[in-house]
Amino acid sequence: MNAATHADYRDRSWTPQPAAEGAWRRFLTEALAGNRRAAALADQLHATTAVRLRDVVDHVVIADRAALERLEGARWSRRADGVLVNPTGEFPEVVPGDATVVWLRVEDVAHFLRTHGCDSPLEGAEHGPLQRSLCFPDRIAFGVLARRGYPGFDVPTVDPEAIRRARLHHRRFLARRRQFDTIEQGLAHTERLVDAAVADLGQHWACALWLDAERAYWMTRCPTGRRQKERQDRAGIGWANLDHHTYDGSRRHYRHTIRILEKLGYELREMLYAGELAGWGSQVLEQPVLKSTIFADVDLAPHEVDVDFAHEQLPDLDRHRRAGIVSTLHGESILEGGLNHVAGLYDQAQFRRIAAAEGVRTMPPFSTFPFLYQELTEGDVAAVELERVDALEAGGHLTAAEAEQIRLNGFIAAHLENIERNDGYKGFNRPGIDGVLRALDPRAAVRDSALAGTSA
């Protein structure tokens, strides 16, 4: 990688787009006014799941020329294929067409149709790269679709053999072995599974199946996420509202983790550092077809803020920071540790109301801007193998008190993140992330207890 390219993604930043937000909000409000059933769905989603309808819009087809011009005047631009896109904001693609249709994302179209009593035709092969149904016809029509790595707006014809191979690779991802004698063996096995899926299906379809399996494993370690998924399944949408997934990795194996993700079509988007603050760095990656973002955390030393840590081999540090300790306690996120957290897009205040009614508590928010709100659930704890704790203590990475705290109480394995985005803002809040990572350091509980004792 050349230095200029490295600087491009190292220094990338995002800004809110209120003009684009206003144009998009006006269009969606007018569309919902023209479809009674879609408006009722929007109310139901918000009341029962905290999901805003705007956060599950996949794309829109617009026939009204004036509406298209308003969007073009608000920083949408035409691609070579005529589709309007906003490349610097989180807004749906807009396709000029003969009739206006708003297409909503769901995980499973047939499940949505059953849930809402729709008898509209279902287009596309079951388990294929795209299925859809125009379920709410009206003055402004609304439909639902499920994508599995397909970038187009039509319904593709798929060879039944490709469907068979996709189902096989999905099962392999779901059932893949995650514990090995060595981490190197586990990563090599995982990479072979990814290589085979990509060879058969291409990067994008393979990536969609990979993420589904990663979330399934995460939910075995995150009951909070599993219960929220059940609510969203009852509403018919499943995990249609995802913002990002988060991995923790050790320095020694981080480069291999990134290589596997890049094979699935992820591209480096921007770097976030706080080496001088809390000893961490995160490589943000984006899969441009799935529009899926990954936040990959790793320990960094203060002098490493200019290192391309996604691709350069990082030497071991004398003392692990948070990601190194977590990766030892629970295992690499890409192996037995699983995703640290999954972030869903919500009306943040409504999410807290629903969570509180279920007895779920959230941590203090670490982003509170009008355009970005972020908070984690307090986290679901898992027991830790004593040998792992002993090794960290023997290596000087944990004090005796810190090690004993973890032996007795386990440590957080996973969270669900409540995130609200407005004004098309795509970025993250580095100081806020630094604060929450400090709070989530496995050593923090012991430090906090000691401070509380001193204060008393």
N, C-alpha and C positions, 0 to 999 in steps of 0.2 A: 504494500500500500504506500502511495507516495504521500509526502508531507501535506500537500494541499488538500488531498482527500481526507486525511486524518483530521486536519483543522476544520473542514466543513462539518463533519459530524460531531467533532468535539465541542464546537462552539455554537451549535445550532440552538436557536431560541424560537419561542412561539409567542404570539400576542393575541389578545381577544379581538373579535371582529363584530362589534355591535351593529354595524350597518347590515352585514350579512345575516346576523341573528334576526334583526327586525324584518327583513324581507322573507326569511324562511318562516318565522313565526306567523306572519300575515298569511302566507300561502297555506300553512297547515291549519290555521284557525278557520279560514274560508272553506277548506276541504272538509273539515269535520262538521261545519255548519251544513254542508251538503250531503251528509250521510249519517242518518240517525243511529244506525247500528254500530258504526265505527265510533261515534261519539260515546255511546254507551260502553263500548269496549274500553275506551280511554279512561272513563270514570271507574270501571271495574278494576282495571289493572292498577290504577293509582290507589284505590281503596284497599285492595287485598294484598298487593305485592310491593307498593311504592314505586313501581316502574312507570315512567312517563312514556306515553305513546311515541313522543318525538325520538326517544332513545332506541326504538326498535324499527324505525323507518329504514328500509334497505335502499330503495331508490324510488323516484317518482317519474311517471310519464306525464308530460304537460302538453295539452293542446292549445291552451290560451296564450296567444302571442304576447299580450300585455304582461302576463305573469312571468313569462320567460325573459322579457326585457327588464323587468324589475330585478330579477335575480342576476342577470348580466351586469346590471348597474351596481350590484352589491358584491362585486368581486368574484362571481362565477365566470369562468372562461370556457370557450369551446375547444375541445380536443379535436384532433384530426377527424375522428369519427362522428363529430357533431354533438357529442354528449357534453353537457355543462358540468364542470367540476370546480370545486373550491380547493385548490391544492394546499392552502395554508391553514385550513380550518376543518373541524369535524362536522361536515355537512354532507347530506346525501347527494349522490349523483342525480342529474336531471336529464331525462331523455325526451327530446321533442317528439310528439306523436300525434295521432289522430283523435285520441280520447284520453282524458286525464284519469290516471290511476295511481293511487298511493299503494306501494308494495311494502308490507311489513315483514320483518324477519321473525321466524319462529324456528324452534328446533325440529319439529316434526309436524308436517302439514296435516297428515291424516289425524293425528291426535288433536290438533287445533279444531279441525272440522267436527270431530266427535264431541269435543268439549262444548262447542258453541252451537251444536245442532244444525250445522250447515250441510246441505246436500249438493253443493256446487261441484262440478267436475274437477278431478285432480289430474293435473298434467305432469308428465315426467315419470321416470322409472323409480320405483321404490328402492331406497338406498343409493340412488344415483346422485350425480353432482348438483342437480337442481330439480326441485319439485315446486309446484305452485298451484294455487286455486283462487279464482276471483270470487271470493266468498260473500262480499258485501256490495252488490251492485246498487247503484243509486245515481243521483245527479252527478256526484263525484264518487267513482268506484274505489273500493279498497280491496286488496287481495293480500294473501299471505304466501310466503315462499320460504323454503329451506335451502340454503346453499351449503355445499361441501366443496369449497375451493373452486367453484366455477365463476369466471369473471363476467360472463355475458348476461344479456337481458332476455334472451330467447330460452326455449326449452330444448336442450340438446338431445339428440338421438344417441343412445349408449348401447354398446354391445353387451348382451347378457353376460358374456365371459368377463368383461370389465367389472360388472356388478359383483360377480362371484369373487373376483380377486380382491375387490375393495372390502367385502365382508370378511374375507379371510385375513387381510392385513389388519382390519379393525380388531378382530378377535385376538390376533397376535399382540397388538398394542395393549389391549385390555388385560391380557393374561401374562404379559411379559415378566420374566424373572427380574427382580430388582435387587436381590442380595447375592453376593458372590464372595469368593475367598479374597479377591482384591478388587479395588475400584476400577483398575485398568481393565480387568476382565468384564466387569459390568458395562463399562462404557463401550468397549469393543462389541459386545453382544448387542447393545442398544443401537449402535451405529449400523450394524449389519441388518437389523430389522428395518431401520429407516431407509437404508440403501435399497433393500428389496422392494419396499413399498413405493419409493420414488421411481424406481425402474419400471414398475408395473402401472402406476397411476399418475405419475408426474408429481412435482413438488406440492402443488396446491391442494389437490384432493388428499394426498398422503398427510399433509399438515392438518387438514380439518379432522381427519380420523385420529391423528396423534393427540390433538388438543382435547377431543372428546374423551379419550382414554385417560389423559392426564387429569382432567377434572373428576372423572369417576374415581380415580385413586385418591385424589385430594379429599373427596367427600367421605371416604372411609376414615379419614383422619380429622375431618372437620364437621362434626355434627351440626354446627350452626349453619354452615353452607348447605348441608344436606336438607335441613328443614326449610331453608329459603327456597331451595330448588323444588321441594314439594309444593310450596305455595305457588311458585311460578308454573309448575306443571298443572296444578288445578286451574290456573287461569289460561292454560293452553299454550304458553309461549316457551317454556323451558328456559335455557340459558341464552336467550336472544339478546340480552342487554349487557354483554360483556364489554369491559373497558380494557383490562390487561390481566396478564398472569405474571406471577413473580417467582423466580428461582433464586436459591442460595447456592453458591458453589465455593469449594475450597480453591485456594490459589493454585495448588498443584494441578488440579484437574479442570480449572475454569476454561482454558483454551479449548479443550476437547468438547466440553459442553456447548460452547459457542459454535464449534464446527458442526456439531449435529444439528443445531437449530438453523444454521445457514443452509445445510443440505435440505431442510424443509422449506426453504424459500425466504427465511427471515433475512433482513438487511439491517446493517447498523444505522441507527437513526440519530441518536445523540448520546453523549456521555454525561453523567452526573458524578461529581466528585465531592468528597468532604474529607480527603485524606488528612488535611491539617486539623480537622475538627474531631471526627469520631472514627477515623480509620476505615472508611468504606468508599467504594466506588460502585456505580451501576452503569452497565451498558444497556441502553434502551434499544430494542430491536423492533422492527415492524415488518410484518408479512403483507406486502402491498396488495395482493389479491384478496386475502381474507380480511384485510384491514385489522389485523390482530397485532397487539403490542405485547412485548415481553420485557419485563424489568429484571435484569440478571445482576444480582448483588455479589460482591466479592470484597475481601479485605484489601485495603490499600495502605501503604505507608505515606507519610506526608510528602516525601520527595517524588512520589510516583504519579503526580497529577498530570504530567505530560506524556505518560506512557500509553501506548495503544494496548491496553491490558486485555482486550478481546482476543488479540492474536499473538502477543509476545508471552513467552513462558515466564511466569512470575516465580521468583525464588521464594523459598519458605521464609517466613518471618520468625523472629525469636519468640514472639507471643502472638497467638491468634487474637483477632478482633471478633466481632459478633458473628459474621458469616462463617468464619473458620470454626468457631466453637459449635455453632448450630449444625454445620455440615458433619462434624465429628459426632455430636450427640445423636442426631437423627439420621445421618447419612446425607449424601449429595441429593439435592432436590430432584435431579434428573433420574436418580435411582430410588433407593428406599425412602429417602426423606420426603419426596413428593413436593408439590408446589407449596411455597410458604403461604401465599394467599392468592385468591382470585378476587378481582375487583368488578363489581357490577354497577351499572349506571342507575341511579335512583333519584327521586326527590328526597334529599338527605333528611329533611325533618320528618317526613312521613315514614321513612325507613326506621328511624329511631323510635317512633311511636309504635310501629308494628313489632319491632324487636323487643321493646320494653314490655309489651303485653305478653310476649312469649318468654319473658325472663332473661332475655339476652342483653348484656351490657356492652357498651362501646367505650373505647378509650377516648381521652380528650382528642378533639380533631387536630390534625397537623396541617391542614390548609383550610382557610376560612375566607377566601376571596369571593366576590360575587360571581366570578367566572369559574372558580374551582373550589370545591369542598371535598375534603378527604378525612375519613376516620376508619379505624379498624375495630372489629369486634374484639373483645378482651382476649380471645384466643382459646382454642381447645387444647388441653394439655394431654401429653402422652408420656407413659413411663419410658425411662431411658435404661439401656443395658448398662449394668454396673461397670463392666469392663471398659466401656467407652469413657465413663466419668473418671475411672481410675487412671486411664491413660492421659487424660487432660490434666489431672492433678499432678501426676508424676512428671509430666512435661513442663510444668510451671505455668500452664495456661489458665488454671483455676486455683484459687486458694483452697485450703482445707474446708473453710466455712462455705465457700461457694459450691464446692463439690458435694458437700453433705446436704446442702439445701436441695440440689438437683436430685441426689439419690433418694431423698425422702419425698419430694413433691413432684418429680418429673419436670418436664418443661414444655412450653407451648410448641405444638406441632404445626398448627395452621390457624389462619384467620379468614374471615370474609371482610372485604373492604366495601364500605359505603362511599361512593364517589358521585358527585354531581358536577357536571360540566355545563357551562353556558357560554354564549358568544363564540361558539366554535373553538374554544381554547383546547389545544392538543398537548400542552406541556405539563410539567410537573414542578413542584415547589421544593427546591433543594434544601433550604433551611428547615422547612417543616419535616422533610424526610429525615434529616439529620436528627431532629429532636425525637421522632418516634423510634428510630433505630437505637438511639441511646436508651430509651425506655425499655426496648425489647432485648437488650443485651442480657444473656443468661446470668451475668454477674450483677445485674442491677438490683435484683430482689434482695440480695445479701447487703449491698451498699445501702439500699433504702431502709432496710430493717435496722442497720447500724445507725443511720442518721436519725431514724425515729427514736431509737433508744437514747441517743445523745440529747435530743430535744426534750425528751421526757425528764 
